[in-house]
Amino acid sequence: MKRLLILIALYAALAVPNTFAQFGSGIVLDPTQSAHAAQQILQANHLYTTTVETARNVIGAYNLAQRMAALPRTLYTSYSNLGRQQWTTLTQPANTYGNSVLWINAASGGYGAAQANQLASIPRMSKIPGYNSLNAQGQQAIAAQGATVDLADAVSTSSLQTIGTIRANSTRRESDIWQLEVASHSTDPAQHTEMATLQRINQALLIELRSQQETNQMLQAQALQQMIGQKVQQDNLKSLFQLGNGYQQTFKAVTPQQTSAGTQWAFHY
């Protein structure tokens, strides 16, 4: 109804010609000013409508926050008995020969993995003295076995460091999860606003991404260990083929051949 009256006033202002703009006692109707006034009235009406819509949105958000804060208290505490699941501490070994503690420390904290791995295993040998005197086939066989040892040591060291780093970060990760759990089970209305809830959801997703990244690292370490095991099998199979080929080629040269004369000589006695 208000908009209809405004439009009628605007139409009347524009429809009055200039020749009849003057009425008794010197009152003059200016169409230009009337149109400007009608336009201002329309702008004021639009501003009023926008203000009302904004106020409704604010009231709706407030009502939502109030309903979230007024939820039953049991909703926040019904899962409070989840408990804190922490990683168990690695048992300290007997350390009979003094070379086990460093390995446990590396597996717990991720530091000193290379030294711990070498100290707890048989030391890696340098190139054997007779390697240069071997033929090409012999050198290749020795080099393949040596590469397996070097690669296995590198993979073991990387895996040990990865596990140790993950275990070292587990305490801080557990603290972050515990804070999220406390905030989720809190009865404080400020912890159950829409923004606070979305923030906790975002933090939980980030923790999940970090956990997935650590899982991928562990799977990668396992895949590398499997590749080393497959390399050992492949080297053994290739060595068997080479031995079989060499046996076939040198069998006639190194083994006396049986002749018909030789077989007959045993019966003349």
DOFI-921148 format. One record per residue (C-alpha): residue number from 1; residue in three letters; x, y, z. Coordinates in pm, 1 decimal, decimal comma, m for minus. Layout:
N
PT  nr rest     east    north       up
PT NUM  ALA        X        Y        Z
...
% end
This chain:
269
PT  nr rest     east    north       up
PT   1  MET      0,0      0,0      0,0
PT   2  LYS    283,9    238,4     88,1
PT   3  ARG    459,1    172,2   m242,4
PT   4  LEU    131,8    231,4   m433,6
PT   5  LEU     81,1    575,6   m271,6
PT   6  ILE    440,5    670,1   m354,9
PT   7  LEU    396,9    571,0   m718,1
PT   8  ILE     68,0    771,0   m740,7
PT   9  ALA    240,2   1080,8   m599,8
PT  10  LEU    525,8   1039,7   m843,1
PT  11  TYR    286,8   1004,4  m1136,9
PT  12  ALA     87,8   1311,5  m1031,1
PT  13  ALA    404,3   1517,4   m999,9
PT  14  LEU    520,7   1426,8  m1345,2
PT  15  ALA    178,5   1460,2  m1508,7
PT  16  VAL    110,7   1824,1  m1409,6
PT  17  PRO    222,3   2055,7  m1696,1
PT  18  ASN    423,6   2369,1  m1628,8
PT  19  THR    151,4   2600,5  m1761,4
PT  20  PHE    m85,5   2489,8  m1483,9
PT  21  ALA    172,2   2466,8  m1209,3
PT  22  GLN     56,0   2781,7  m1031,1
PT  23  PHE   m231,4   2774,3   m788,2
PT  24  GLY   m401,0   3075,8   m611,0
PT  25  SER   m192,8   3246,3   m324,7
PT  26  GLY    140,4   3208,5   m511,3
PT  27  ILE    190,3   2830,0   m449,3
PT  28  VAL    393,5   2678,6   m732,8
PT  29  LEU    431,3   2304,3   m795,6
PT  30  ASP    773,9   2219,6   m938,1
PT  31  PRO    764,1   1877,8  m1113,8
PT  32  THR   1143,6   1837,4  m1096,0
PT  33  GLN   1154,1   1883,7   m720,6
PT  34  SER    853,5   1655,0   m679,7
PT  35  ALA   1022,8   1378,8   m877,8
PT  36  HIS   1339,7   1419,3   m670,4
PT  37  ALA   1139,6   1397,9   m348,3
PT  38  ALA    960,3   1084,4   m470,5
PT  39  GLN   1294,9    925,9   m558,4
PT  40  GLN   1427,2    997,3   m210,1
PT  41  ILE   1115,5    840,3    m63,5
PT  42  LEU   1176,5    524,8   m271,1
PT  43  GLN   1541,7    509,0   m160,2
PT  44  ALA   1437,7    550,6    201,6
PT  45  ASN   1184,6    271,2    161,6
PT  46  HIS   1453,1     41,3     10,1
PT  47  LEU   1691,7    126,0    293,1
PT  48  TYR   1420,1     49,9    545,4
PT  49  THR   1350,7   m288,5    382,6
PT  50  THR   1721,5   m377,9    381,7
PT  51  THR   1752,7   m280,9    747,2
PT  52  VAL   1458,0   m499,9    839,2
PT  53  GLU   1604,8   m800,5    654,1
PT  54  THR   1942,5   m750,7    821,0
PT  55  ALA   1777,5   m730,3   1160,7
PT  56  ARG   1589,4  m1053,5   1090,2
PT  57  ASN   1914,0  m1231,3    996,3
PT  58  VAL   2084,4  m1110,9   1312,1
PT  59  ILE   1790,9  m1219,8   1523,6
PT  60  GLY   1788,8  m1561,2   1351,5
PT  61  ALA   2160,4  m1611,7   1419,6
PT  62  TYR   2111,3  m1508,4   1781,7
PT  63  ASN   1820,6  m1747,1   1823,8
PT  64  LEU   2029,6  m2031,6   1674,8
PT  65  ALA   2317,9  m1959,8   1912,5
PT  66  GLN   2074,6  m1942,3   2203,8
PT  67  ARG   1918,0  m2277,0   2111,7
PT  68  MET   2261,9  m2436,9   2078,9
PT  69  ALA   2364,2  m2300,7   2418,2
PT  70  ALA   2039,0  m2415,3   2575,7
PT  71  LEU   2069,8  m2779,3   2467,2
PT  72  PRO   2046,1  m3042,9   2739,8
PT  73  ARG   2362,6  m3070,9   2942,3
PT  74  THR   2365,9  m3448,7   2897,8
PT  75  LEU   2437,0  m3396,6   2529,5
PT  76  TYR   2778,8  m3256,4   2618,1
PT  77  THR   2872,4  m3516,8   2874,7
PT  78  SER   2725,8  m3840,4   2737,0
PT  79  TYR   3054,7  m3927,7   2562,5
PT  80  SER   3292,7  m3793,2   2821,9
PT  81  ASN   3404,5  m4144,7   2919,1
PT  82  LEU   3596,4  m4203,9   2597,0
PT  83  GLY   3926,3  m4202,1   2784,2
PT  84  ARG   4268,6  m4096,7   2660,6
PT  85  GLN   4439,7  m4355,8   2443,7
PT  86  GLN   4810,4  m4281,7   2440,3
PT  87  TRP   5094,0  m4472,3   2280,2
PT  88  THR   5258,1  m4714,7   2518,3
PT  89  THR   5617,8  m4645,8   2609,2
PT  90  LEU   5869,7  m4884,1   2456,2
PT  91  THR   6015,1  m5124,1   2709,7
PT  92  GLN   6379,5  m5059,6   2777,4
PT  93  PRO   6592,8  m5359,1   2671,6
PT  94  ALA   6848,1  m5532,8   2890,1
PT  95  ASN   7129,8  m5362,7   2693,6
PT  96  THR   7363,7  m5653,1   2761,2
PT  97  TYR   7633,4  m5535,3   2520,7
PT  98  GLY   7558,2  m5164,2   2539,1
PT  99  ASN   7416,7  m5134,8   2186,9
PT 100  SER   7040,1  m5157,9   2243,9
PT 101  VAL   6950,8  m4834,4   2424,1
PT 102  LEU   7035,7  m4609,2   2129,2
PT 103  TRP   6799,7  m4808,7   1906,5
PT 104  ILE   6512,5  m4772,0   2156,9
PT 105  ASN   6582,5  m4399,0   2189,6
PT 106  ALA   6573,8  m4360,0   1812,2
PT 107  ALA   6245,7  m4550,2   1792,4
PT 108  SER   6099,7  m4329,8   2067,7
PT 109  GLY   6224,3  m3988,1   1955,3
PT 110  GLY   6344,4  m4017,8   1597,6
PT 111  TYR   6700,2  m3898,7   1662,3
PT 112  GLY   7027,8  m4086,7   1611,6
PT 113  ALA   6864,9  m4348,8   1387,7
PT 114  ALA   7167,9  m4405,7   1161,4
PT 115  GLN   7412,7  m4457,9   1447,0
PT 116  ALA   7167,0  m4673,0   1640,2
PT 117  ASN   7098,6  m4895,8   1340,6
PT 118  GLN   7467,6  m4954,3   1271,7
PT 119  LEU   7555,1  m5007,3   1637,2
PT 120  ALA   7277,9  m5263,8   1690,5
PT 121  SER   7369,4  m5464,9   1379,3
PT 122  ILE   7679,4  m5605,1   1216,2
PT 123  PRO   7893,1  m5316,2   1088,4
PT 124  ARG   7888,4  m5254,7    716,3
PT 125  MET   8205,4  m5372,0    541,9
PT 126  SER   8394,8  m5173,9    286,0
PT 127  LYS   8475,2  m5318,1    m57,3
PT 128  ILE   8633,5  m5661,7    m17,1
PT 129  PRO   9007,7  m5674,6   m102,1
PT 130  GLY   8974,1  m5933,9   m379,9
PT 131  TYR   8693,4  m5755,1   m561,5
PT 132  ASN   8914,3  m5606,4   m835,4
PT 133  SER   9067,6  m5944,7   m915,4
PT 134  LEU   8731,1  m6099,3   m997,8
PT 135  ASN   8594,5  m6120,9  m1348,2
PT 136  ALA   8302,0  m5905,6  m1459,1
PT 137  GLN   8044,4  m6166,9  m1364,5
PT 138  GLY   8189,5  m6212,8  m1017,7
PT 139  GLN   8209,4  m5838,3   m956,3
PT 140  GLN   7847,7  m5797,0  m1059,8
PT 141  ALA   7734,5  m6067,9   m818,1
PT 142  ILE   7929,5  m5916,9   m527,5
PT 143  ALA   7810,7  m5563,3   m613,9
PT 144  ALA   7446,1  m5676,8   m621,1
PT 145  GLN   7474,3  m5826,2   m272,4
PT 146  GLY   7655,3  m5516,2   m148,7
PT 147  ALA   7381,6  m5290,7   m289,9
PT 148  THR   7119,0  m5495,9   m108,2
PT 149  VAL   7301,7  m5443,5    220,8
PT 150  ASP   7340,7  m5069,1    163,3
PT 151  LEU   6978,2  m5021,4     59,2
PT 152  ALA   6849,0  m5229,9    348,4
PT 153  ASP   7049,2  m5019,9    595,7
PT 154  ALA   6917,0  m4696,5    444,4
PT 155  VAL   6555,6  m4814,2    450,7
PT 156  SER   6587,9  m4943,9    807,1
PT 157  THR   6734,5  m4612,5    921,4
PT 158  SER   6458,3  m4412,4    751,6
PT 159  SER   6186,7  m4635,4    895,8
PT 160  LEU   6336,1  m4612,0   1244,2
PT 161  GLN   6349,4  m4232,6   1223,5
PT 162  THR   5991,9  m4211,3   1088,8
PT 163  ILE   5850,7  m4426,9   1368,4
PT 164  GLY   6047,1  m4236,2   1629,7
PT 165  THR   5925,6  m3898,9   1501,9
PT 166  ILE   5562,9  m4013,6   1499,7
PT 167  ARG   5595,8  m4144,7   1854,7
PT 168  ALA   5760,1  m3820,6   1968,4
PT 169  ASN   5469,7  m3617,3   1825,6
PT 170  SER   5205,9  m3846,1   1974,6
PT 171  THR   5206,9  m3669,3   2313,3
PT 172  ARG   5139,1  m3327,7   2163,5
PT 173  ARG   4880,6  m3477,8   1928,3
PT 174  GLU   4701,2  m3638,2   2221,7
PT 175  SER   4696,0  m3303,2   2401,3
PT 176  ASP   4529,2  m3137,1   2099,7
PT 177  ILE   4265,3  m3410,3   2081,0
PT 178  TRP   4201,7  m3382,3   2452,9
PT 179  GLN   4144,2  m3005,9   2425,0
PT 180  LEU   3894,4  m3063,1   2145,7
PT 181  GLU   3716,8  m3323,2   2355,6
PT 182  VAL   3699,3  m3092,1   2658,5
PT 183  ALA   3561,4  m2805,5   2447,9
PT 184  SER   3304,8  m3034,5   2284,3
PT 185  HIS   3179,3  m3163,0   2620,5
PT 186  SER   3182,8  m2824,2   2788,6
PT 187  THR   2858,7  m2664,6   2908,7
PT 188  ASP   2993,4  m2316,3   2840,8
PT 189  PRO   2758,7  m2148,9   2587,2
PT 190  ALA   3058,1  m1984,3   2419,8
PT 191  GLN   3186,7  m2329,2   2321,6
PT 192  HIS   2863,0  m2418,1   2143,6
PT 193  THR   2820,1  m2125,4   1912,7
PT 194  GLU   2822,8  m2193,3   1542,8
PT 195  MET   3167,5  m2038,7   1494,9
PT 196  ALA   3324,3  m2232,2   1782,0
PT 197  THR   3178,6  m2560,2   1654,4
PT 198  LEU   3305,6  m2498,9   1300,8
PT 199  GLN   3648,8  m2413,9   1437,2
PT 200  ARG   3668,0  m2742,9   1625,3
PT 201  ILE   3553,9  m2931,9   1316,6
PT 202  ASN   3829,7  m2764,1   1116,7
PT 203  GLN   4090,1  m2852,0   1380,1
PT 204  ALA   3972,3  m3213,5   1389,9
PT 205  LEU   4003,5  m3238,1   1011,6
PT 206  LEU   4359,4  m3103,8   1028,0
PT 207  ILE   4449,8  m3365,1   1289,3
PT 208  GLU   4296,3  m3632,7   1067,7
PT 209  LEU   4503,7  m3513,4    771,6
PT 210  ARG   4821,6  m3526,9    979,8
PT 211  SER   4735,8  m3877,2   1097,5
PT 212  GLN   4673,9  m3987,0    739,4
PT 213  GLN   5007,8  m3839,8    637,9
PT 214  GLU   5184,9  m4037,8    910,7
PT 215  THR   5001,4  m4352,4    801,4
PT 216  ASN   5119,4  m4296,7    445,0
PT 217  GLN   5476,7  m4259,7    568,3
PT 218  MET   5456,2  m4589,3    754,6
PT 219  LEU   5304,5  m4762,4    451,1
PT 220  GLN   5584,4  m4619,3    239,1
PT 221  ALA   5843,2  m4761,1    478,5
PT 222  GLN   5676,2  m5102,8    461,4
PT 223  ALA   5668,9  m5086,7     81,5
PT 224  LEU   6042,0  m5011,2     72,9
PT 225  GLN   6112,4  m5305,2    303,0
PT 226  GLN   5912,7  m5531,8     70,9
PT 227  MET   6105,3  m5400,2   m228,3
PT 228  ILE   6434,2  m5488,0    m56,6
PT 229  GLY   6301,9  m5839,2     13,7
PT 230  GLN   6198,8  m5877,6   m350,5
PT 231  LYS   6542,9  m5761,9   m459,7
PT 232  VAL   6703,1  m6034,9   m249,5
PT 233  GLN   6481,0  m6296,8   m412,5
PT 234  GLN   6550,6  m6161,2   m759,4
PT 235  ASP   6927,1  m6161,7   m697,5
PT 236  ASN   6911,9  m6521,0   m576,4
PT 237  LEU   6713,7  m6631,0   m882,1
PT 238  LYS   6950,7  m6452,8  m1119,1
PT 239  SER   7248,9  m6612,7   m945,5
PT 240  LEU   7092,8  m6956,0   m989,1
PT 241  PHE   7042,7  m6891,6  m1358,9
PT 242  GLN   7403,5  m6782,1  m1395,0
PT 243  LEU   7528,7  m7086,9  m1208,7
PT 244  GLY   7312,6  m7312,3  m1424,7
PT 245  ASN   7442,2  m7151,8  m1741,8
PT 246  GLY   7803,2  m7180,4  m1625,9
PT 247  TYR   7753,4  m7543,3  m1526,6
PT 248  GLN   7620,7  m7631,9  m1869,4
PT 249  GLN   7909,8  m7463,6  m2049,8
PT 250  THR   8191,0  m7602,8  m1831,4
PT 251  PHE   8052,4  m7945,1  m1750,7
PT 252  LYS   8214,9  m8119,8  m2046,7
PT 253  ALA   8544,7  m7945,0  m1990,7
PT 254  VAL   8589,2  m8030,8  m1622,9
PT 255  THR   8414,4  m8369,3  m1605,2
PT 256  PRO   8565,1  m8688,8  m1762,5
PT 257  GLN   8333,4  m8830,1  m2026,7
PT 258  GLN   8236,6  m9194,9  m2012,8
PT 259  THR   8323,7  m9393,1  m2327,1
PT 260  SER   8217,3  m9733,9  m2449,9
PT 261  ALA   8569,4  m9861,0  m2400,1
PT 262  GLY   8562,3  m9754,8  m2041,3
PT 263  THR   8234,9  m9928,0  m1975,4
PT 264  GLN   8357,1 m10250,8  m2122,0
PT 265  TRP   8680,4 m10262,7  m1925,3
PT 266  ALA   8519,1 m10342,7  m1603,3
PT 267  PHE   8398,0 m10679,7  m1731,8
PT 268  HIS   8741,6 m10813,2  m1838,4
PT 269  TYR   8875,7 m10946,7  m1512,6
% end
